[in-house]
Amino acid sequence: MLTQALLDETLDPDRQGTLRPIRTSAGNRVVTHSATESDYPRVGALHARCSPESLHSRYLSGRRDIRLPEWRHLVDPAAGWTWVSTPEEDPDRVIAVSHVLRVGTGDRTTGELGILVEDGWQGQRLGTQLTRAALSHSLTHGVNNVVIVTNGTNVRMVRIGKALGAIVPRVFSPVIEMTLTSSTWRNGV
């Protein structure tokens, strides 16, 4: 259940825009903070290090990079929240980007989750923990529904969605949409 204790555990009240450090299943400590436009070169380097499969799982296309206008949109507070994650011992290397962007202009209670984790850091429960942190943050800011649009073959993201209580539709196309509601993820986090 998403309790105040979990929110307190996830969000670092002493550092604005920073989430508490995450310890991966491999024992690595990862620091996550609100992204800014100045993170763009390091996020570009992350994209360059990711495999085509990871990029396709995230973007549902064959793209290899992120353009500056797109990045500016992602870090615009009016759009939602975007975070970058770095290994504690190498704060200049972005290994993950996560965000929850508000959907549409009229509905301020629905967001869309997106996460990209560098290949070498996948399989360490980092994506799961970043998802939980994003959901916790979103809930404290009035977002009660989060949509995850992903490739049906993105086993890790589908697994995360299921673990958090999303109903995963039967897959009849390569793209699936899972929805988490605050009542669902309160029980799944």
C-alpha positions, 0 to 999 in steps of 0.5 A: 500500500502506498502509505505516507511512510513509503512517500517519505522513504521515496522523496527526499525532503532535504533536497528539492527535486531529489529522490532518496538514493536507490540501491539496486539488486546488485548493490549499486547506489543510484541518485535520482534528481529532477532533470534540467535542460543542462542534462541534455548532453548526458541524456544524449550520451545515455541514448548513444549507449543504449541498444536499439532494442532498449530504445525501441522498447522505450520509444516504440520506434527505431529512433537513436536519440532525443532532440533538444526541443523534445528534451526541453518539453520533457523538462518543462514543469508545465508538462510534468516531471522528468528525472535523471538517475546517476550512479552515486560514484559517477554523478556525471553519467546518466544511466536512466531517464524517467518521467510522468507527463500530464496527458492533454491540457484539460485533464491534470489528473492523468499522466503517462509514464516513460522510462529508459534504463541503460542496458548494463543497468537493466535487470537490477530492479532499477526500473521498478524502483524508478516507477514506484518513485514516479508514481509516489511523486505523481500521487502527491501532486494530484495525478491519480491515473498513470498510463504506460504505453509499451511494446507487448514484447517489453517483458520487463515493463509489462512485469512492472505494470502487473506487479503494480496492479495494472490490468494488462490487456490481451495483446492483439497488436505490438503496442499495449496500454496499461493503466494504473489508478491510484487505488490500484497502485496503492495496493501494488506498490 
